[in-house]
Amino acid sequence: MESADTPTLRFGIIGSAAGIAALHLNALAQLPGASIAGMADIAAERGAARAAEFGCPFFTDHRAMLDAVRPDVAVICTPHPHHAALAIDSLEAGAHVLVEKPIAVSVGEADAMVAAADRAGRILAVNFQQRFRPVIERARALVESGELGDLVRVLCVEPWFRTQFYYNSADWRGTWKGEGGGVLMNQGPHPLDLLCHLAGPPAKVWGWVKVRGHQMECEDSAQAMLEYPNGAPGYLHFSTVEAGLDRRMEIVGDRAALELVEDRLTIHRFSPSLSDYRATAQEMWGRPGDQVETVHLPGDGGGHLAVYRDLVAAIAEGRRPRCDGREATMSLELANAVIYSGVTGQPATLPLDRAAYHGLLEDLKAGKRTV
């Protein structure tokens, strides 16, 4: 039931003909105080049909929609190569923005989006709904409590098997112009975001990107060695070539370690800490005590609806949403850095050189460089 404190917000959907828009519209239908003020899409027939279904005006030009209906929030469901321009237009029109992941193609575009939100005094939120999964919330709480101690190592392994038919199904898939990357930009945004959410961004990246099992422009396999600000190492492996094993993430700290596999979180608590035991133990082959706790925390935490509830609360309370533009830029910058290092053969230091990456991406689009 809607309460007196529930804000009434009008939403405009840009990219309303996209398949992902259905998930957003389903969430909005469950959100108290939300109404659909208008929809826009260049796919006129599909977009108009969806607008008719929801009884709202339809536009083939997003700027006309923004001008005519003045939504409180613009929801951007288009492919990510269009996110920056659409988000900036929406922010300048006075709307808060929720944009699909990844936030953009290049970190320079993301910077421009964040700057536009700052100028407009509006919220730029990014739809990283996996941050609301119970298993991720529990892991994040452990990290924020300081229970893990200083970072020792991270690991992120993400097999996302795809067929050649998948890449042939749309001419934008696996292309530099259509996606700005392969596995890192399509399958990788969620796990990269969760890694940065839990462990923070690295300081240096040594990347390896290859096309190993498909006919496509962009990488279907990516690996990277990471170095964190305190010197801790990390390793990434993302692939659409392999199958069979579970996707997993490990974050090892001095006092405790986390292992995430699907909805299972295993916590290793060391007593004493690794550093204390190394320095003080009077034995050659010993190891600190390891208290192991495994918890199963199924569920998506509300998925898209949780993102919208958080956004509405952020607007009402004048705070940042759980994943705003700056937070979302971390994972994009990491993906860009892996590609940059993998193509150039040189390590990438974060903050990534924006102009250098833009030039590399333009070369990849023009076929002047390949993976």
PyMOL commands that set and color helices and strands:
alter all, ss='L'
color gray80, all
select helices_A, chain A and resi 21-29+44-54+62-69+80-92+107-120+129-132+134-145+164-168+189-199+274-280+303-317+325-344+354-365
alter helices_A, ss='H'
color red, helices_A
select strands_A, chain A and resi 9-14+34-40+58-59+73-76+96-99+124-126+151-159+204-210+221-227+233-239+248-253+256-261+264-271+289-296+348-349
alter strands_A, ss='S'
color yellow, strands_A
deselect
rebuild
show_as cartoon
